[in-house]
């Protein structure tokens, strides 16, 4: 009986971690946009706390997966943002260390709070990425975290197109074997696996 009760709490712990992951990312996004580089005083410890929390929940297998994914996604995201910055789609007053940390945290959502997107059709992943990825930068501009030299409309179109491709790619990067983690069922992958 005791083991049954212990096992019944596992999904609750997992759901609690997913909620923590989503709320943590929101805290990171808001603090980054409002406090810019000063936000690193909060966002870096939250990165460490993510891995401590995984270990305390017995999810040791995710630590390496999350760490590798974090590095890949951050490298790709920072690269994309660098290209967009060179093309003057957006500009920053100071070097945005906070943006790199935001990419690290975004990577940590892909296997946890955003994992629900895996089984969605590619078109929905793309549209969600295009709309919400682009809106994230436009919202950041409203708080003066970033400048949009081409204006809101042209910047929104460019960012929509970038995120239309980027989010589905990142979802597949987080899920290279094409399986839905919760059901172990095959899902569509852009790599045709």
C-alpha positions, -999 to +999 in steps of 0.1 A: +000+000+000+028+024+009+045+018-024+013+024-043+009+058-026+045+067-033+040+058-070+008+078-072+027+109-063+052+106-091+028+121-118+020+150-093+057+157-088+063+156-126+033+179-132+047+202-104+080+203-122+064+212-155+045+240-138+077+252-121+095+250-155+068+272-172+067+297-143+105+299-141+107+307-178+082+335-174+101+349-144+133+348-165+116+364-195+101+393-174+132+399-154+154+398-185+133+423-204+128+446-174+163+445-158+185+435-189+220+424-178+212+429-141+187+401-144+216+376-146+217+378-107+184+359-108+185+340-141+219+322-136+209+308-102+176+296-117+196+276-143+215+259-115+182+253-095+167+236-125+194+209-124+193+206-086+155+202-088+158+175-115+182+156-092+160+159-062+130+145-082+151+115-093+151+126-129+189+121-133+185+110-169+173+145-179+203+164-165+226+154-193+199+157-220+189+191-207+225+203-205+233+192-241+201+206-254+206+239-235+240+243-252+228+234-287+197+257-285+216+286-270+243+283-297+217+283-325+195+310-309+224+333-302+236+327-338+202+335-352+199+366-330+234+377-341+225+374-378+193+394-372+213+420-353+239+423-381+210+427-405+197+455-382+163+438-376+169+447-340+195+465-319+206+465-283+219+495-263+243+472-244+256+438-252+227+415-243+242+389-220+206+385-207+195+373-241+220+344-241+207+334-207+171+336-219+181+312-247+195+288-221+162+289-202+141+286-233+160+254-242+150+240-208+113+244-216+115+222-248+116+189-229+093+200-201+067+227-202+067+229-240+069+191-246+031+192-253+040+206-287+058+175-299+027+156-312+012+187-328+013+188-366+043+207-381+020+235-393+008+242-358+043+241-344+053+266-371+024+289-366+028+289-328+065+297-332+059+324-358+032+342-337+046+338-302+083+339-311+078+372-330+055+386-303+082+380-277+106+404-294+079+429-301+069+428-264+106+432-255+107+463-277+077+478-258+098+476-226+129+491-244+149+459-241+155+459-278+151+485-306+134+476-339+150+500-365+127+488-394+096+494-373+071+470-358+055+458-390+086+448-410+103+434-378+072+414-370+071+399-405+108+390-404+105+375-369+074+356-378+092+340-407+123+332-386+103+316-358+080+298-383+110+277-391+130+279-358+104+265-333+097+233-352+134+228-357+141+233-320+112+209-311+128+183-333+163+191-319+149+183-284+132+152-297+156+137-323+141+102-322+106+113-332+088+099-301+062+115-280+077+112-245+043+107-228+029+080-251+060+066-267+041+069-300+058+080-332+053+116-341+062+134-373+098+146-375+113+170-400+142+146-403+119+118-416+128+093-390 
